[in-house]
Amino acid sequence: SLQNDSVVAGGGAIEMELSKYLRDYSRTIPGKQQLLIGAYAKALEIIPRQLCDNAGFDATNILNKLRAKHAQVGPRGMPV
């Protein structure tokens, strides 16, 4: 059974940060390129999603927590 669903740094963190960056960047581009970059950003989230599934976690819940953590920006523009 699941004892702790806290978010920790590790597997999938880089992919989530890249996904966030690409999603933000795609919003600044008009046309089809915006859709392509957005699709690539979404594809990067497959890695942490699969890690969640393999570990028996609720992937949707964990990915939402990861997105929220990566949206928080601390000193020097780094995620907290």
N, CA, C and O atoms as a GROMACS GRO file, in nm:
protein
  320
    1SER      N    1   0.083  -0.118   0.000
    1SER     CA    2   0.000   0.000   0.000
    1SER      C    3   0.088   0.126   0.000
    1SER      O    4   0.204   0.122   0.040
    2LEU      N    5   0.031   0.234  -0.044
    2LEU     CA    6   0.102   0.361  -0.054
    2LEU      C    7   0.116   0.424   0.083
    2LEU      O    8   0.016   0.448   0.152
    3GLN      N    9   0.241   0.451   0.124
    3GLN     CA   10   0.263   0.511   0.255
    3GLN      C   11   0.292   0.660   0.247
    3GLN      O   12   0.259   0.735   0.338
    4ASN      N   13   0.354   0.702   0.138
    4ASN     CA   14   0.394   0.842   0.127
    4ASN      C   15   0.391   0.882  -0.019
    4ASN      O   16   0.458   0.820  -0.101
    5ASP      N   17   0.314   0.984  -0.054
    5ASP     CA   18   0.307   1.029  -0.193
    5ASP      C   19   0.372   1.165  -0.213
    5ASP      O   20   0.336   1.239  -0.305
    6SER      N   21   0.468   1.199  -0.126
    6SER     CA   22   0.534   1.329  -0.140
    6SER      C   23   0.620   1.332  -0.266
    6SER      O   24   0.664   1.228  -0.315
    7VAL      N   25   0.643   1.451  -0.315
    7VAL     CA   26   0.722   1.471  -0.436
    7VAL      C   27   0.868   1.491  -0.397
    7VAL      O   28   0.899   1.576  -0.313
    8VAL      N   29   0.956   1.414  -0.456
    8VAL     CA   30   1.099   1.429  -0.430
    8VAL      C   31   1.173   1.448  -0.561
    8VAL      O   32   1.126   1.406  -0.667
    9ALA      N   33   1.290   1.512  -0.554
    9ALA     CA   34   1.372   1.531  -0.673
    9ALA      C   35   1.422   1.397  -0.721
    9ALA      O   36   1.448   1.308  -0.640
   10GLY      N   37   1.435   1.381  -0.850
   10GLY     CA   38   1.486   1.255  -0.903
   10GLY      C   39   1.427   1.226  -1.038
   10GLY      O   40   1.413   1.316  -1.122
   11GLY      N   41   1.392   1.101  -1.060
   11GLY     CA   42   1.342   1.056  -1.189
   11GLY      C   43   1.228   1.140  -1.241
   11GLY      O   44   1.126   1.155  -1.175
   12GLY      N   45   1.246   1.193  -1.359
   12GLY     CA   46   1.141   1.272  -1.422
   12GLY      C   47   1.148   1.421  -1.395
   12GLY      O   48   1.075   1.498  -1.458
   13ALA      N   49   1.234   1.465  -1.304
   13ALA     CA   50   1.240   1.608  -1.270
   13ALA      C   51   1.288   1.692  -1.389
   13ALA      O   52   1.234   1.799  -1.416
   14ILE      N   53   1.389   1.643  -1.458
   14ILE     CA   54   1.442   1.718  -1.572
   14ILE      C   55   1.337   1.726  -1.682
   14ILE      O   56   1.318   1.831  -1.743
   15GLU      N   57   1.268   1.614  -1.707
   15GLU     CA   58   1.166   1.613  -1.811
   15GLU      C   59   1.051   1.708  -1.778
   15GLU      O   60   0.998   1.775  -1.867
   16MET      N   61   1.013   1.714  -1.650
   16MET     CA   62   0.906   1.805  -1.610
   16MET      C   63   0.948   1.951  -1.626
   16MET      O   64   0.868   2.034  -1.668
   17GLU      N   65   1.073   1.982  -1.594
   17GLU     CA   66   1.121   2.120  -1.608
   17GLU      C   67   1.130   2.158  -1.756
   17GLU      O   68   1.092   2.269  -1.794
   18LEU      N   69   1.178   2.067  -1.839
   18LEU     CA   70   1.184   2.094  -1.982
   18LEU      C   71   1.043   2.110  -2.040
   18LEU      O   72   1.019   2.197  -2.124
   19SER      N   73   0.951   2.028  -1.994
   19SER     CA   74   0.812   2.038  -2.040
   19SER      C   75   0.754   2.174  -2.005
   19SER      O   76   0.689   2.238  -2.088
   20LYS      N   77   0.778   2.219  -1.881
   20LYS     CA   78   0.729   2.351  -1.838
   20LYS      C   79   0.788   2.461  -1.925
   20LYS      O   80   0.717   2.550  -1.970
   21TYR      N   81   0.918   2.455  -1.948
   21TYR     CA   82   0.985   2.557  -2.028
   21TYR      C   83   0.927   2.559  -2.170
   21TYR      O   84   0.897   2.666  -2.223
   22LEU      N   85   0.911   2.442  -2.229
   22LEU     CA   86   0.860   2.436  -2.366
   22LEU      C   87   0.714   2.482  -2.375
   22LEU      O   88   0.676   2.548  -2.471
   23ARG      N   89   0.633   2.447  -2.275
   23ARG     CA   90   0.494   2.494  -2.274
   23ARG      C   91   0.488   2.646  -2.267
   23ARG      O   92   0.412   2.710  -2.339
   24ASP      N   93   0.570   2.703  -2.179
   24ASP     CA   94   0.574   2.850  -2.167
   24ASP      C   95   0.622   2.913  -2.296
   24ASP      O   96   0.567   3.013  -2.342
   25TYR      N   97   0.726   2.854  -2.355
   25TYR     CA   98   0.781   2.907  -2.480
   25TYR      C   99   0.679   2.896  -2.594
   25TYR      O  100   0.668   2.987  -2.676
   26SER      N  101   0.605   2.785  -2.598
   26SER     CA  102   0.509   2.765  -2.708
   26SER      C  103   0.401   2.871  -2.708
   26SER      O  104   0.344   2.903  -2.812
   27ARG      N  105   0.371   2.926  -2.591
   27ARG     CA  106   0.267   3.030  -2.583
   27ARG      C  107   0.311   3.162  -2.645
   27ARG      O  108   0.228   3.251  -2.666
   28THR      N  109   0.438   3.175  -2.675
   28THR     CA  110   0.489   3.298  -2.735
   28THR      C  111   0.500   3.288  -2.887
   28THR      O  112   0.537   3.385  -2.953
   29ILE      N  113   0.467   3.171  -2.943
   29ILE     CA  114   0.485   3.147  -3.087
   29ILE      C  115   0.349   3.130  -3.153
   29ILE      O  116   0.265   3.054  -3.103
   30PRO      N  117   0.325   3.199  -3.263
   30PRO     CA  118   0.198   3.180  -3.334
   30PRO      C  119   0.206   3.061  -3.431
   30PRO      O  120   0.314   3.016  -3.468
   31GLY      N  121   0.090   3.013  -3.470
   31GLY     CA  122   0.083   2.914  -3.577
   31GLY      C  123   0.109   2.771  -3.533
   31GLY      O  124   0.101   2.735  -3.416
   32LYS      N  125   0.142   2.691  -3.635
   32LYS     CA  126   0.159   2.547  -3.613
   32LYS      C  127   0.277   2.514  -3.524
   32LYS      O  128   0.276   2.411  -3.455
   33GLN      N  129   0.378   2.598  -3.524
   33GLN     CA  130   0.494   2.571  -3.439
   33GLN      C  131   0.453   2.563  -3.292
   33GLN      O  132   0.508   2.485  -3.216
   34GLN      N  133   0.355   2.645  -3.253
   34GLN     CA  134   0.306   2.642  -3.115
   34GLN      C  135   0.252   2.504  -3.080
   34GLN      O  136   0.278   2.452  -2.972
   35LEU      N  137   0.177   2.445  -3.172
   35LEU     CA  138   0.120   2.312  -3.148
   35LEU      C  139   0.228   2.205  -3.142
   35LEU      O  140   0.222   2.114  -3.060
   36LEU      N  141   0.327   2.217  -3.230
   36LEU     CA  142   0.435   2.118  -3.232
   36LEU      C  143   0.517   2.121  -3.103
   36LEU      O  144   0.549   2.017  -3.046
   37ILE      N  145   0.550   2.240  -3.058
   37ILE     CA  146   0.629   2.253  -2.936
   37ILE      C  147   0.547   2.208  -2.815
   37ILE      O  148   0.600   2.144  -2.724
   38GLY      N  149   0.419   2.240  -2.814
   38GLY     CA  150   0.331   2.195  -2.706
   38GLY      C  151   0.320   2.043  -2.702
   38GLY      O  152   0.317   1.983  -2.595
   39ALA      N  153   0.313   1.981  -2.819
   39ALA     CA  154   0.306   1.834  -2.825
   39ALA      C  155   0.435   1.771  -2.774
   39ALA      O  156   0.432   1.668  -2.707
   40TYR      N  157   0.547   1.832  -2.807
   40TYR     CA  158   0.676   1.780  -2.758
   40TYR      C  159   0.684   1.795  -2.606
   40TYR      O  160   0.733   1.706  -2.537
   41ALA      N  161   0.635   1.907  -2.555
   41ALA     CA  162   0.633   1.928  -2.409
   41ALA      C  163   0.548   1.822  -2.341
   41ALA      O  164   0.587   1.768  -2.238
   42LYS      N  165   0.434   1.791  -2.399
   42LYS     CA  166   0.346   1.688  -2.342
   42LYS      C  167   0.413   1.550  -2.348
   42LYS      O  168   0.400   1.470  -2.255
   43ALA      N  169   0.484   1.523  -2.457
   43ALA     CA  170   0.552   1.394  -2.472
   43ALA      C  171   0.659   1.374  -2.365
   43ALA      O  172   0.682   1.262  -2.321
   44LEU      N  173   0.725   1.482  -2.324
   44LEU     CA  174   0.827   1.470  -2.221
   44LEU      C  175   0.769   1.422  -2.088
   44LEU      O  176   0.840   1.361  -2.007
   45GLU      N  177   0.642   1.449  -2.066
   45GLU     CA  178   0.579   1.407  -1.940
   45GLU      C  179   0.546   1.258  -1.936
   45GLU      O  180   0.503   1.207  -1.832
   46ILE      N  181   0.566   1.188  -2.047
   46ILE     CA  182   0.542   1.044  -2.049
   46ILE      C  183   0.640   0.973  -1.956
   46ILE      O  184   0.604   0.874  -1.893
   47ILE      N  185   0.762   1.024  -1.946
   47ILE     CA  186   0.864   0.959  -1.863
   47ILE      C  187   0.825   0.960  -1.716
   47ILE      O  188   0.820   0.853  -1.655
   48PRO      N  189   0.797   1.076  -1.654
   48PRO     CA  190   0.755   1.072  -1.514
   48PRO      C  191   0.621   1.000  -1.495
   48PRO      O  192   0.599   0.937  -1.391
   49ARG      N  193   0.532   1.007  -1.594
   49ARG     CA  194   0.404   0.935  -1.583
   49ARG      C  195   0.429   0.784  -1.576
   49ARG      O  196   0.367   0.715  -1.495
   50GLN      N  197   0.519   0.735  -1.660
   50GLN     CA  198   0.548   0.592  -1.659
   50GLN      C  199   0.616   0.550  -1.528
   50GLN      O  200   0.589   0.442  -1.476
   51LEU      N  201   0.703   0.636  -1.477
   51LEU     CA  202   0.766   0.607  -1.348
   51LEU      C  203   0.662   0.596  -1.237
   51LEU      O  204   0.670   0.509  -1.151
   52CYS      N  205   0.562   0.685  -1.239
   52CYS     CA  206   0.454   0.680  -1.140
   52CYS      C  207   0.374   0.551  -1.155
   52CYS      O  208   0.345   0.483  -1.056
   53ASP      N  209   0.339   0.517  -1.278
   53ASP     CA  210   0.263   0.395  -1.301
   53ASP      C  211   0.341   0.273  -1.254
   53ASP      O  212   0.284   0.184  -1.190
   54ASN      N  213   0.470   0.267  -1.285
   54ASN     CA  214   0.552   0.153  -1.245
   54ASN      C  215   0.563   0.140  -1.094
   54ASN      O  216   0.574   0.029  -1.041
   55ALA      N  217   0.560   0.253  -1.025
   55ALA     CA  218   0.571   0.252  -0.878
   55ALA      C  219   0.436   0.232  -0.809
   55ALA      O  220   0.431   0.219  -0.686
   56GLY      N  221   0.328   0.230  -0.887
   56GLY     CA  222   0.196   0.210  -0.828
   56GLY      C  223   0.129   0.336  -0.778
   56GLY      O  224   0.032   0.328  -0.703
   57PHE      N  225   0.179   0.451  -0.817
   57PHE     CA  226   0.120   0.578  -0.774
   57PHE      C  227   0.011   0.622  -0.871
   57PHE      O  228   0.004   0.573  -0.984
   58ASP      N  229  -0.073   0.712  -0.826
   58ASP     CA  230  -0.173   0.776  -0.912
   58ASP      C  231  -0.099   0.881  -0.995
   58ASP      O  232  -0.067   0.988  -0.944
   59ALA      N  233  -0.072   0.850  -1.121
   59ALA     CA  234   0.010   0.936  -1.205
   59ALA      C  235  -0.049   1.075  -1.222
   59ALA      O  236   0.026   1.174  -1.221
   60THR      N  237  -0.180   1.086  -1.236
   60THR     CA  238  -0.242   1.217  -1.256
   60THR      C  239  -0.219   1.305  -1.135
   60THR      O  240  -0.184   1.422  -1.149
   61ASN      N  241  -0.239   1.251  -1.017
   61ASN     CA  242  -0.220   1.327  -0.893
   61ASN      C  243  -0.074   1.371  -0.878
   61ASN      O  244  -0.047   1.488  -0.849
   62ILE      N  245   0.018   1.280  -0.899
   62ILE     CA  246   0.160   1.311  -0.882
   62ILE      C  247   0.206   1.413  -0.987
   62ILE      O  248   0.279   1.506  -0.953
   63LEU      N  249   0.164   1.397  -1.112
   63LEU     CA  250   0.205   1.492  -1.216
   63LEU      C  251   0.150   1.632  -1.188
   63LEU      O  252   0.216   1.732  -1.215
   64ASN      N  253   0.028   1.639  -1.134
   64ASN     CA  254  -0.026   1.770  -1.097
   64ASN      C  255   0.059   1.834  -0.987
   64ASN      O  256   0.085   1.955  -0.991
   65LYS      N  257   0.103   1.754  -0.890
   65LYS     CA  258   0.190   1.806  -0.785
   65LYS      C  259   0.324   1.851  -0.843
   65LYS      O  260   0.378   1.955  -0.805
   66LEU      N  261   0.378   1.771  -0.935
   66LEU     CA  262   0.505   1.807  -0.998
   66LEU      C  263   0.494   1.938  -1.076
   66LEU      O  264   0.581   2.024  -1.069
   67ARG      N  265   0.384   1.952  -1.152
   67ARG     CA  266   0.364   2.077  -1.229
   67ARG      C  267   0.356   2.196  -1.135
   67ARG      O  268   0.412   2.302  -1.163
   68ALA      N  269   0.286   2.180  -1.023
   68ALA     CA  270   0.274   2.289  -0.926
   68ALA      C  271   0.410   2.324  -0.868
   68ALA      O  272   0.442   2.442  -0.852
   69LYS      N  273   0.491   2.224  -0.834
   69LYS     CA  274   0.624   2.250  -0.779
   69LYS      C  275   0.713   2.319  -0.881
   69LYS      O  276   0.787   2.411  -0.847
   70HIS      N  277   0.707   2.275  -1.005
   70HIS     CA  278   0.791   2.335  -1.109
   70HIS      C  279   0.742   2.475  -1.146
   70HIS      O  280   0.818   2.554  -1.203
   71ALA      N  281   0.618   2.508  -1.114
   71ALA     CA  282   0.566   2.642  -1.141
   71ALA      C  283   0.615   2.742  -1.037
   71ALA      O  284   0.617   2.863  -1.062
   72GLN      N  285   0.654   2.693  -0.919
   72GLN     CA  286   0.706   2.781  -0.814
   72GLN      C  287   0.850   2.817  -0.849
   72GLN      O  288   0.931   2.729  -0.879
   73VAL      N  289   0.880   2.944  -0.844
   73VAL     CA  290   1.016   2.989  -0.876
   73VAL      C  291   1.078   3.053  -0.754
   73VAL      O  292   1.019   3.140  -0.690
   74GLY      N  293   1.199   3.009  -0.722
   74GLY     CA  294   1.270   3.062  -0.607
   74GLY      C  295   1.378   3.158  -0.651
   74GLY      O  296   1.370   3.217  -0.759
   75PRO      N  297   1.480   3.176  -0.566
   75PRO     CA  298   1.591   3.266  -0.597
   75PRO      C  299   1.663   3.224  -0.726
   75PRO      O  300   1.674   3.105  -0.755
   76ARG      N  301   1.709   3.318  -0.800
   76ARG     CA  302   1.781   3.298  -0.925
   76ARG      C  303   1.699   3.223  -1.029
   76ARG      O  304   1.756   3.160  -1.119
   77GLY      N  305   1.567   3.228  -1.018
   77GLY     CA  306   1.480   3.168  -1.117
   77GLY      C  307   1.473   3.017  -1.115
   77GLY      O  308   1.423   2.955  -1.208
   78MET      N  309   1.524   2.957  -1.008
   78MET     CA  310   1.525   2.811  -0.998
   78MET      C  311   1.396   2.764  -0.931
   78MET      O  312   1.342   2.833  -0.845
   79PRO      N  313   1.347   2.644  -0.971
   79PRO     CA  314   1.228   2.590  -0.904
   79PRO      C  315   1.257   2.560  -0.758
   79PRO      O  316   1.371   2.529  -0.722
   80VAL      N  317   1.155   2.570  -0.674
   80VAL     CA  318   1.172   2.538  -0.531
   80VAL      C  319   1.108   2.405  -0.500
   80VAL      O  320   1.111   2.360  -0.386
   0.00000   0.00000   0.00000
